[in-house]
């Protein structure tokens, strides 16, 4: 069996690798850009759970703390969103490397299900869309659960994305969060690069206060 430390080849020229020290440092440096907006001790405690992280992201989006041209900050939000997939669903942070470079992503256990959470929020905001982060997360989580249950990810590279691809990078079966369907599409990796309020959590859906 090929392990993460040896590299898992996907899409012929892609490798899934563990985070190195620099990769870890990047994530550590970017998280505080979002966590610094936690308003009080109660918010900090809730933030330790997946629903609390989503609640903070929603509060930031609703108050429009970051503008569409603040790509770095919006991608920091994407890192927190990725942490929710890690905490709530058993994903792990990895690096996807190919001839174009290397980018952080999340991988579901040892499967071929790959997410690129850094741009899930930023690309939508840049397009002028209103992002419901609970709806975004729940939709992708449901797709992952379906793939795992049906085991249709086996035998090919399945990459779930919340944004339309913009440049050819090889074929993959991807989740288009706009249409809500799995489709065969050309894959594109993402481009490299004070609020003090209690997070308001979703009153409905599968991710609620205290979940996780």
N, C-alpha and C positions, 0 to 999 in steps of 0.2 A: 504494500500500500504506500502511495506517495504521501509524505507528510508535509506540513506547512514549512518546516525548516528546510526541506529540499526544494520547495517551490512546486506549485501545481500549475501546469501549463493549461491555459484556456484560450479559445479563439486562436489556436495555433501559435501566436506570438506573444500572448499575455502570460504573465506569471503572477500567482498569488503568494505574497511573501509576508513573513511576520514583521511587525514594526521594529525598526532599529532605534537607537537612542535618540537620534535627531527627529524621527517621526513622533516618538513619544513626547519629546519636548515641544514639538509644534502643537500637539493637542493640548498639552498642559498649559501652554502660553495663551491659547485662544479661548479656553473655557471661561476664564475670569471676565472676559469682555461681556459675557452674558450674566455670569453669577454675581457680578458687582451690582446688578440691579435688584437683587433680592432685598426686600424692604425691612424685614424684622426676623426675630428668632423663629417664629412660627413658620414663616415662609422658607427659611433655611432648612428646617426640619422636614417640611413637606417636599422640598426640592430633592431630598435624598431618595424619593420614590419616583417611579416613572410618571405618574399623574402630576406630581409637583413640577417636574421638568417641563412637561407639556403646558402646564398652567402658566409658568413663567414665560414661555415662548409666546403663548397666546396673548398675555398681558402686553408684552413688548410689541406684538403685531397690531393689537387693537389701538394702542396709543401712538403708533407710528414713530417709535423712538429712532429707528434707522430708516434712512431714505433709500430709494432704489439704487442710487449710485454708491452706496456704502457696501460694496461687495464683500469686503473683508469681514465686516461685522455681521452681515447676513450669513456668511459661511460659518462664522462662529456659532450662530444659531443652529446651523446644520450639524455641527459637531455635537451639540447638546441633543438634537434630534437623534443622531446616531447612537448616543449613549442610551437613549430610551430603548432602541432596538436591542442593544447589548444587555441592558438590565432586565428588560421585560420578556424577551423572546429567545435569548441564548445566542445572539450574534456575537461576533468578535471583530475588533478592529484589525484590519490587515492593510497591506499595500498592494495595489495592482500596478504592475510594471509592464511596459511594452516599449516599442521603439520611440514613442512620443514622450516618454517620461514615466513618472510614478505618482500615484495619487492615493490618498487614504480612502478606504471603503470598508464596508462591514460584510462579513461572510457568515452565513448560517451554518454553524458547526463545521463539518468537513464537506458540505455539499457545494454545488456549483451556483447556489443562490447568492448573488452579489448585489449590494445596495451602495449607491453613492449619495449619502445623505448631505454632504457639504453643500450641494447645489439644489437640493429639493425645495428649499425655501427661497433662496436667492434668485433663481431663474424665474420663478413665478412672480416675485415682487418686481423684478426688472421688466417683466411683461405687463405690469400694471394690474395683476390679478389680486383679488382678496383671498388670503390664505387662511383657511380654518385648519389649524395644525392638528386638532383632534381628528377631524375628518380625513386629513391627509395620512396621519399615522394609522388610523383604524382601517382605512382602505388598503394600504399596503400590507398591514399585518394580516388582514383577512386573506389576501392573495398568497402570502407566504404560507399561512396555515393550510390553505387549499393545496398548494404545491406539495407541501410536506405530506399531507394526508394521502394525496393521490400518487405521490412519488413520481410526478411527471418531470421533475428536474433531473432525474438520473439519465445519464447518457449524453447530456448536452449542457452548454453553459447558459444558465438562466439568470438574467440580470434585470432586476426590477428598478425602474426609474420613474421619477415624478416629472421629468421634463422630456420634451421631444428632442431627439438627437439632432446635432447641427453639422456633423462632418463624418464622413465614412471612417469606420474603425473596425470593420469586420461584422459579420452577421451574428445575431443572438436573439433568443426569445426573450422579449422584454415586456414589462408591465407598463402600459401607457395610462398614467393616472388621470389623463384628460378624458379618455373614452372609457376607462375602467376595464379594459380588456387586455388579455395577453395577445401579443402579435409578434410576427417575425419582422424585425426591423434592423436597420443599420445602426450599430452602436457607436456612441460618442462618449468619451470620458469627459468629466468636467475640466474647465480651464484652471491651471494652477493660479494661483494668485500672487442726568441721572434720575432713572425711574426708581421710586421707592414705594412699591405697591404689592400688596398680597396677591399672589396668583389666583385667578378666578378659574376654577376647574369646571370641566364639562358636566352639565346636568344630565347628559344622556350619553349613550354609546358604551363601548366595552371598557374604555379606560376612564375610571372615575377616581375620585379622591380615595386614597388608601389602597388603590390597586397596586399590585406588584409586591 
